[in-house]
Amino acid sequence: MAGIGFELRKMLRRDTLAGLMQAYAYAGLISAGPWILSIVGILLIGILSLPFVLPTGLITQFQVSVTYLISLSLVLTGPLQLAYTRFTSDRLFEKRADLVLPNFHGAALVITVAAAVLGGLAVVMLFPAQSAAYRLLMLAGFVVMSNIWLATIFLSGMKQYMSILWVFFIGYALTTGAAITLNVFGLTGLLGGFVVGQTVLLAGLLTLIYRDYTGSRFMAFELFMKRYRYPTLMLTGFLYNLGVWADKFMFWYSPATGQSVIGPLRASIIYDIPVFLSYLAIIPGMAVFLMRIETDFVEYYDEFYNAVREGASLQHIERMRNAMVEALRNGLYEIVKVQATAALMLFAIGTVLLDWLRISTLYLPLFYVDVIAASLQVIFMGVINVFFYLDKRRVVLTLVALFVLLNVAFTGITLALNPGWYGYGFALALLAVVLLSLYWLDRKLDTLEYETFMLQ
């Protein structure tokens, strides 16, 4: 445990309402802050550019272009996100910190080459009617975004949440400012400002990495060696990101729900707006998730495995196991309770919120379903995170693969039905994997001592 857990415990030790509120606010900011900042930044660019960019359809083209950059770069970097974090954690545990930075450079080189080659082929083959400036900016944005996710996931694994939040705040402030300054040049100016701001953001993340890590070599590729490679984590990272975006791509490219925006890029007005708004509901659940996982659960988790490693009595080991399970169950119950409360509040103010944003209230039914889906996703992330702590990588891989398959299947079924069913595919897929993951987690915890000793 480093950084965030100690900070949250320090706030909670005050045993006051102010200390509790500060801890939850802190956890909410660092867990969902970068995501919210990126959404707000892209929205602000669009809103503040309305008086200056004509036709206004260019703003939609910009926002859709950026959405594809984000989604495809997440899917591309998925295989290395979890694998590199695990590699780094293992090397630090072995007191071999000198391998961290060289392998980060190696992973970044692989990501950069893959993004440049795939992105280059895409912009040449799929955007023949677009300007050279647009194609170059899309390629540069794809490479930069891919490296941002690699750096962010590494720093998150090292618990540098608050530093990430500040870098994202500065990066998206500059992104917004640069895009608004250059919006007189239309789509090229908006996209150019975005790429400039994201490059600064990446430079900030790299500064955090170089501040804490050094190496005797500049570049290394031990991460890809067989004894250090984690195929299950690579596949899990890829499938999770694919699963999150699968239903969106299906709605974008369905003839009934998608519209062409620029080149081969499509969007779904009926689906995209409610999905975006629903993800604002995850902030309370993410705050509770981080609070409970990084304080109560991890404290007893460490105690349990320390007791096992140090040869404590079976009675003491069982006490620590029971305390860990109780903390976990309380934490998951609190996530469900808080997330349900947040969802109900959004249900209550849904009409007012849509009116304020000048969005038709016809979106309300889909908005309600998407809020439930986003809430289920928070619970799912919490459960698979616990499985990662218990090193049940195959269980997580199975759950994530099932999530992808169910999301694709259920979304396909709902697309074939009438619009009243839209959104239920994503929600039902998450509900199924959440229930299954909770069942498996309960069984694993019941046999934890047996499996812990039998695996030695």
Secondary structure, 3 states (H helix, E strand, C coil): CCCHHHHHHHHHCCCCHHHHHHHHHHHHHHHHHHHHHHHHHHHHHHHHHCCCCCCCHHHHHHHHHHHHHHHHHHHHHHHHHHHHHHHHHHHHHCCCHHHHHHHHHHHHHHHHHHHHHHHHHHHHHHCCCCCHHHHHHHHHHHHHHHHHHHHHHHHHHCCCHHHHHHHHHHHHHHHHHHHHHCHHHHHHHHHHHHHHHHHHHHHHHHHHHHHHCCCCCCCCCHHHCCCCCCHHHHHHHHHHHHHHHHHHHHHHHCCCCCEEEECCEEECHHHHHHHHHHHHHHHHHHHHHHHHHHHHHHHHHHHHHHHHHCCCCHHHHHHHHHHHHHHHHHHHHHHHHHHHHHHHHHHHHHHHHHHHCCCCHHHHHHHHHHHHHHHHHHHHHHHHHHHHHCCCHHHHHHHHHHHHHHHHHHHHHHHHCCHHHCCHHHHHHHHHHHHHHHHHHHHHHHCHHHHHHHCC
